[in-house]
Structures are given as C-alpha cells and as structure tokens.
C-alpha cells in the first residue's frame, strides 16, 4: 500500500481500518466461551491484589514496579510483593498464548524456586485453572489472550 499524503484521506482510511478491526474482534469474541482464559487471569489477579501482591498489567518497564514498591515502603505500607508484565509481554501473549509475569518480593528481590511468594502466586493461578511454569526468573502462563472488546458489539 502506498502512503496517503492527503491528511483528510489518511484520517478517513485510519477510521475505516480501525472500525474493520474492531468489528472483526467483536465477531471473534462472539465465538469465545462465556468465561475466557483472560477472564480467569483477571480473577486470579484480583485474588493476588487481595493478598497484598500488587499486579501491574502492561506497565512500561521494571522501573514502574520498583517505584511502586519504594513508594509503598515510604508510606509505611510495604507490599507483600508485586507481579508485573510489560506491553511487549502482552503482545507476546496475544501472538503466542504465553504471558511472562515477573514476581518480586516487597523488598524488590526476585522470587526464586522454593519461595513462599512464588508458590502462592502459582497456586492462585492454578486455583483459577491457569497453568504456569517458573522458568529463568519469570512465571510463564499459558493463556489465550481473549480480552473482550470494550465497545458494544
């Protein structure tokens, strides 16, 4: 496709392409189960949050997690831990069905095999029917990224 130089035409085409993509997503979503793996993942994250494990979804980078932990410590309310993943992790999950989640203790130390915090996070995921594997410092979660469109279909 060649570049469209007319700004009005470019805007019209952009709107058209976005509408087509949104319609395609809405159509696909109608074939998904009533509770998707993404829905179960969100329920697991809610359980982690209730256990004072902060979940940062699609954050910019690890500095966001570090800043959160430092702020909570300075406020006198240190978090038990943080689980986070970045925008590129989301795209990997969309494309490949696998989300990589970093988990740190409230001190910002990475979890390791045998840590109670790691076990708790993996058990919470498992209680929602989500398979996970701890590998190379991150939890790999097998999940179809079937996030329902936010606009009415």
C-alpha positions as CSV (number, residue, x, y, z in Angstrom):
1,X,0.0,0.0,0.0
2,X,1.4,3.4,-0.8
3,X,1.5,6.4,1.5
4,X,-1.6,8.6,1.6
5,X,-0.4,12.2,1.5
6,X,-3.8,13.9,2.0
7,X,-4.4,14.3,5.7
8,X,-8.2,14.0,5.4
9,X,-8.0,10.9,3.3
10,X,-5.4,9.4,5.7
11,X,-7.8,10.1,8.7
12,X,-10.7,8.6,6.8
13,X,-8.7,5.4,6.0
14,X,-7.5,5.2,9.5
15,X,-11.0,5.3,10.9
16,X,-12.1,2.8,8.3
17,X,-9.3,0.3,9.2
18,X,-9.9,0.7,12.9
19,X,-13.6,0.1,12.5
20,X,-13.0,-3.0,10.5
21,X,-10.5,-4.3,13.0
22,X,-12.9,-3.6,15.9
23,X,-15.8,-5.3,14.0
24,X,-13.5,-8.4,13.4
25,X,-12.6,-8.6,17.1
26,X,-16.2,-8.3,18.1
27,X,-17.2,-11.1,15.7
28,X,-14.4,-13.3,17.0
29,X,-15.4,-12.6,20.6
30,X,-18.9,-13.9,20.0
31,X,-17.4,-17.4,19.5
32,X,-15.4,-17.3,22.7
33,X,-16.5,-19.2,25.8
34,X,-18.6,-17.2,28.3
35,X,-15.6,-17.1,30.7
36,X,-12.3,-16.8,28.8
37,X,-8.8,-17.6,30.0
38,X,-8.3,-13.8,30.1
39,X,-11.3,-13.5,32.5
40,X,-9.8,-16.2,34.7
41,X,-6.5,-14.5,34.7
42,X,-8.1,-11.3,35.8
43,X,-9.9,-13.1,38.6
44,X,-6.5,-14.6,39.7
45,X,-5.0,-11.1,39.7
46,X,-7.9,-9.8,41.8
47,X,-7.1,-12.6,44.4
48,X,-3.4,-11.6,44.3
49,X,-4.3,-8.0,44.9
50,X,-6.5,-9.0,47.9
51,X,-3.4,-10.8,49.3
52,X,-1.4,-7.5,49.0
53,X,0.5,-8.6,45.9
54,X,0.2,-5.6,43.6
55,X,-0.4,-6.5,40.0
56,X,0.9,-4.1,37.3
57,X,-0.6,-5.0,34.0
58,X,1.1,-3.8,30.8
59,X,3.4,-1.5,32.7
60,X,6.2,0.4,31.0
61,X,9.1,-1.5,32.5
62,X,10.5,-2.9,35.7
63,X,11.1,0.7,37.0
64,X,7.4,1.0,37.4
65,X,7.4,-2.0,39.8
66,X,10.4,-0.7,41.6
67,X,8.8,2.8,42.0
68,X,5.6,1.3,43.4
69,X,7.4,-0.8,46.0
70,X,9.6,2.2,47.1
71,X,6.5,4.4,47.3
72,X,4.6,1.9,49.4
73,X,7.6,1.4,51.7
74,X,8.0,5.2,52.2
75,X,4.3,5.4,53.0
76,X,4.7,2.8,55.7
77,X,2.6,0.2,53.9
78,X,5.0,-2.1,52.2
79,X,3.5,-4.5,49.7
80,X,3.9,-8.2,50.2
81,X,5.1,-8.4,46.6
82,X,4.5,-7.3,43.1
83,X,3.6,-9.2,39.9
84,X,4.1,-7.3,36.7
85,X,4.3,-7.6,33.0
86,X,5.0,-5.1,30.2
87,X,3.3,-4.1,27.0
88,X,5.6,-6.3,25.0
89,X,4.7,-9.2,27.2
90,X,1.0,-8.7,26.3
91,X,1.8,-8.7,22.6
92,X,3.7,-12.0,23.2
93,X,0.7,-13.4,24.9
94,X,-1.6,-12.2,22.1
95,X,0.7,-13.7,19.4
96,X,1.8,-16.9,21.2
97,X,-0.6,-17.7,24.0
98,X,2.1,-17.3,26.7
99,X,2.4,-14.5,29.2
100,X,5.5,-13.9,31.2
101,X,5.0,-12.5,34.6
102,X,7.7,-11.1,36.8
103,X,7.2,-11.6,40.6
104,X,9.2,-9.7,43.2
105,X,9.1,-9.6,47.0
106,X,8.1,-6.4,48.6
107,X,11.9,-5.8,49.0
108,X,12.2,-5.9,45.2
109,X,14.1,-9.1,45.3
110,X,13.2,-11.6,42.6
111,X,11.4,-14.7,43.6
112,X,13.2,-18.0,43.4
113,X,12.4,-21.7,43.4
114,X,11.0,-22.6,46.8
115,X,9.9,-19.1,47.8
116,X,6.6,-19.0,49.6
117,X,5.6,-15.9,47.5
118,X,6.3,-17.8,44.2
119,X,4.3,-20.8,45.4
120,X,1.4,-18.6,46.5
121,X,1.2,-16.8,43.1
122,X,1.4,-20.1,41.2
123,X,-1.2,-21.7,43.5
124,X,-3.5,-18.7,43.0
125,X,-3.2,-19.0,39.2
126,X,-3.8,-22.8,39.4
127,X,-6.9,-22.2,41.5
128,X,-8.3,-20.3,38.5
129,X,-7.4,-23.1,36.1
130,X,-4.3,-21.3,34.7
131,X,-1.2,-23.4,34.1
132,X,2.1,-21.8,34.9
133,X,5.8,-22.7,34.9
134,X,8.6,-20.9,36.7
135,X,11.5,-20.5,34.3
136,X,14.5,-18.2,34.2
137,X,13.1,-15.9,36.9
138,X,9.7,-15.4,35.5
139,X,6.4,-17.2,35.6
140,X,5.2,-18.4,32.2
141,X,1.5,-18.5,32.0
142,X,-0.3,-20.4,29.2
143,X,-3.3,-18.3,28.3
144,X,-5.3,-17.4,25.2
145,X,-5.5,-13.6,25.3
146,X,-9.2,-13.3,24.6
147,X,-9.9,-9.9,26.1
148,X,-13.3,-8.8,25.1
149,X,-13.7,-5.6,23.1
150,X,-14.7,-2.7,25.3
151,X,-17.1,-1.2,22.8
152,X,-20.6,-2.7,22.3
153,X,-20.7,-5.2,19.5
